[in-house]
C-alpha cells in the first residue's frame, strides 16, 4: 500500500466510534454531488464538516483537480491531498452555525474552478463525498416538449391536494409552491409557482433548482434539475424536471438564490401525487 493510502486510512479510522456507528451526534452521510455546468452562477456546493470527523472528497470529473485554495485559512481546517486526486478535510474545531468557509478547486484546461462552501451542521456530517459531472442525456428535446404542453394544458397536470411549499423568502415577501407533480416512468415533471405578496413587485426567480434522492444503499445523490420558465399575470410558473435514480426511496427539491442554497423539502414519489 502506498504511503498516502496508509495516511488516508489512518485519518478515516480516527473518526470517533460514536460518530461512526451513528449512536449519537450528527448522522454520517455518503453523498454524490453532480457539479453544475456553470459553477460561478450558482451557490457553491456545500460540504458538511465537523471536528473529529475526516471528510473524504473524491473528484470524478473529466478535468483533473489542481491544488485546492481556502478563501480564509485560520488554522482550523487541514487539507490533505491524496495521490489519486482526492482530498481529505480535517477540522480542529467546528465552524459556527452561521459560518461558511469557501473552498475553490481549480481544474486543468479552461474549465471554471469547482466551488465549495464548508459548513458545520448539527444534524449531519459528510464522511465521503463524490463530485461527478452530469451525464449527457438524449431526452432533453422531448423533455422540453412535455413541459411546454403542461404549460399549455393546465388540466393535464396531476394537482396535489395540498400544494407543497418549498421555499419562502420573508425579506422579499416571496414564496414558492409545488402545485402539481407528473411522473412518466422515472421522469418527474413538477409545476412550481412563485408568488410575491407585494403588489407591483415581480416574484423572485431562482438561480437553479436541485433535487436530492436517497439511494437504495442509503447514500444521497444531489443534482441540478432542469427548470423551464413560463409566465402568467399574477405569478411565475416553472416546470421542474429530473430523472429519479432507480431504487430511490425519497425525493427532495431545493430552490437556490444566486449566492445561497435553498433548504431541501420533500416531494411526493410516483404513486403518491394527486391525479388530474
C-alpha positions in Angstrom: 0.0 0.0 0.0 1.3 3.4 -0.9 2.2 5.8 1.9 -0.6 8.2 1.0 -3.1 5.3 1.3 -1.9 4.5 4.8 -2.3 8.2 5.7 -5.8 8.2 4.3 -6.8 5.0 6.2 -5.4 6.4 9.5 -7.4 9.6 9.0 -10.7 7.8 8.4 -10.1 5.4 11.3 -9.6 8.4 13.5 -13.3 9.2 13.3 -14.8 8.7 16.8 -16.5 5.4 17.2 -19.7 7.2 18.4 -19.9 9.1 15.2 -19.2 6.0 13.1 -21.9 3.9 14.5 -24.5 6.7 14.5 -25.5 6.1 18.1 -25.3 9.8 18.9 -24.3 13.1 17.4 -24.8 14.1 13.8 -25.6 11.4 11.2 -22.8 10.4 8.9 -23.5 10.9 5.2 -22.2 9.5 2.0 -23.2 11.9 -0.8 -22.7 12.2 -4.5 -22.8 15.7 -5.8 -23.3 16.5 -9.5 -21.2 19.6 -10.3 -23.1 22.5 -12.0 -22.2 23.3 -15.6 -21.6 27.0 -14.7 -20.3 27.0 -11.1 -19.8 30.8 -10.9 -23.6 31.4 -11.5 -25.0 29.3 -8.7 -24.2 28.8 -5.0 -21.1 26.8 -4.1 -21.7 23.1 -3.3 -21.9 22.6 0.4 -19.6 20.2 2.3 -20.8 19.3 5.8 -17.7 19.1 8.0 -17.2 18.7 11.7 -14.3 18.4 14.2 -13.3 14.8 14.8 -14.6 13.5 11.5 -12.3 13.3 8.5 -14.3 14.0 5.2 -13.0 12.4 2.1 -13.8 14.2 -1.2 -13.3 12.3 -4.4 -13.3 14.1 -7.8 -14.6 12.0 -10.6 -14.7 14.8 -13.2 -13.2 15.0 -16.7 -10.6 17.6 -15.7 -8.1 16.6 -13.0 -8.3 18.9 -10.0 -5.4 21.1 -9.0 -4.3 22.3 -5.5 -7.4 23.5 -3.6 -7.5 27.0 -2.2 -9.2 28.1 1.0 -10.7 31.6 1.0 -9.7 32.0 4.6 -7.1 30.0 6.4 -7.0 30.4 10.2 -5.5 27.1 11.0 -8.8 25.3 11.8 -9.0 23.4 8.5 -6.5 21.0 7.2 -6.5 20.0 3.5 -4.8 16.7 2.9 -4.4 15.8 -0.8 -4.0 12.1 -1.8 -2.2 10.6 -4.7 -5.4 9.9 -6.7 -6.5 13.5 -6.7 -8.9 13.1 -3.7 -8.9 15.4 -0.8 -9.3 14.8 3.0 -10.8 17.7 5.1 -10.0 17.8 8.8 -11.3 20.4 11.3 -9.8 21.1 14.7 -13.0 22.9 15.8 -16.5 23.1 14.4 -17.5 26.1 12.4 -20.1 28.4 13.8 -23.7 27.5 12.8 -24.0 30.6 10.5 -20.4 30.4 9.3 -19.1 29.1 6.0 -15.6 28.8 4.6 -15.2 28.9 0.8 -13.0 26.4 -0.9 -12.0 26.7 -4.6 -10.6 23.7 -6.6 -9.1 24.7 -10.0 -9.1 22.2 -12.7 -7.0 21.6 -15.8 -7.9 23.3 -19.0 -10.2 26.3 -19.3 -13.0 24.8 -17.1 -14.3 27.0 -14.2 -13.0 26.1 -10.8 -15.2 24.0 -8.6 -16.6 26.0 -5.7 -17.5 24.6 -2.3 -18.7 26.0 1.0 -17.6 24.3 4.1 -20.3 24.4 6.8 -21.0 22.6 10.1 -24.5 21.3 10.7 -26.0 19.9 13.9 -27.8 17.0 12.1 -25.3 15.7 9.6 -21.7 15.5 8.6 -20.1 14.1 5.4 -17.9 11.1 5.7 -17.5 10.6 2.0 -18.4 12.9 -1.0 -18.1 12.1 -4.7 -18.1 15.0 -7.1 -19.1 14.0 -10.6 -20.1 15.6 -13.8 -23.6 15.5 -15.3 -24.1 12.7 -17.8 -25.3 13.8 -21.2 -28.9 13.0 -21.9 -30.7 12.2 -25.2 -34.1 13.1 -23.7 -33.7 16.9 -23.5 -35.7 17.8 -26.6 -38.6 15.5 -25.6 -38.5 16.8 -22.1 -38.9 20.4 -23.2 -41.8 19.4 -25.4 -43.6 17.8 -22.5 -43.0 20.8 -20.3 -44.4 23.2 -22.9 -47.5 21.0 -23.2 -48.1 21.2 -19.5 -47.9 25.0 -19.6 -50.5 25.0 -22.4 -52.9 22.4 -20.9 -53.3 23.0 -17.1 -55.8 20.2 -16.8 -53.1 17.7 -17.7 -51.2 18.4 -14.5 -51.6 16.0 -11.6 -52.6 18.5 -9.0 -51.6 18.0 -5.4 -54.5 18.1 -2.9 -52.4 20.4 -0.8 -49.6 22.4 -2.6 -46.2 21.7 -1.2 -44.4 24.9 -0.1 -40.7 24.5 -1.0 -39.3 28.0 -0.4 -40.1 31.2 1.5 -38.1 34.4 1.5 -39.6 36.7 4.0 -37.3 39.7 3.2 -38.7 39.7 -0.3 -42.1 38.5 0.7 -41.8 35.8 -1.9 -42.6 32.1 -1.7 -42.8 29.1 -4.0 -45.1 26.1 -4.1 -45.1 22.8 -6.0 -48.6 22.7 -7.3 -48.6 19.6 -9.4 -46.4 16.5 -10.0 -46.5 14.3 -13.1 -44.5 11.1 -13.4 -43.6 9.5 -16.7 -41.7 6.3 -15.6 -38.8 7.7 -13.5 -39.1 11.1 -15.1 -40.5 13.9 -12.9 -42.4 17.0 -14.1 -43.3 19.3 -11.2 -45.1 22.6 -11.6 -43.6 25.3 -9.4 -45.5 28.5 -8.8 -43.6 31.6 -7.5 -45.5 34.4 -5.9 -44.9 37.8 -4.3 -47.3 39.2 -1.7 -46.4 42.8 -2.6 -48.3 44.4 -5.4 -46.5 45.6 -8.5 -43.4 43.6 -7.5 -42.1 40.8 -9.6 -41.8 37.3 -8.0 -38.3 36.1 -7.1 -36.6 34.0 -9.7 -34.4 31.1 -8.5 -30.9 30.7 -9.9 -31.3 27.0 -10.0 -33.3 24.1 -8.7 -31.7 21.0 -7.2 -33.0 17.5 -6.5 -31.8 15.1 -3.8 -32.6 11.4 -3.7 -32.0 8.8 -1.1 -30.5 5.8 -2.9 -31.0 2.1 -2.2 -27.7 1.8 -0.4 -28.5 4.8 1.9 -26.4 7.3 0.1 -27.6 10.6 -1.1 -27.5 11.9 -4.7 -27.8 15.7 -5.3 -28.0 17.1 -8.8 -29.2 20.3 -10.7 -32.7 19.9 -12.1 -33.8 21.5 -15.3 -36.0 24.5 -14.6 -38.1 25.7 -17.6 -39.8 29.1 -17.1 -43.3 30.1 -18.0 -45.2 33.3 -17.3 -48.7 34.3 -16.1 -50.1 37.7 -14.9 -50.1 37.1 -11.2 -47.3 34.6 -10.7 -44.4 32.9 -12.3 -44.7 29.3 -13.3 -41.8 26.9 -13.9 -41.7 23.3 -14.9 -39.0 21.4 -12.9 -37.9 18.1 -14.3 -35.4 15.4 -13.4 -34.8 11.7 -13.7 -35.2 9.7 -10.5 -32.4 7.1 -9.9 -33.6 3.5 -9.7 -34.4 2.3 -6.3 -34.6 5.8 -4.7 -36.9 5.9 -1.6 -37.1 9.6 -1.1 -37.0 12.8 -3.2 -36.5 16.4 -2.2 -36.2 19.7 -4.0 -34.4 23.0 -3.2 -34.7 26.4 -5.0 -31.4 28.4 -4.8 -30.6 32.0 -4.9 -27.5 33.1 -6.8 -25.4 33.3 -3.6 -27.1 30.9 -1.2 -28.6 27.5 -1.4 -32.2 26.8 -0.5 -33.4 24.2 2.0 -34.5 20.8 0.7 -38.2 20.0 1.0 -39.8 16.6 0.3 -41.6 15.8 -3.0 -44.2 13.0 -3.4 -42.9 10.0 -5.3 -44.7 8.2 -8.1 -48.0 6.8 -6.9 -48.4 9.4 -4.1 -49.2 12.5 -6.2 -52.7 13.7 -6.9 -54.5 13.0 -10.2 -55.6 15.3 -13.0 
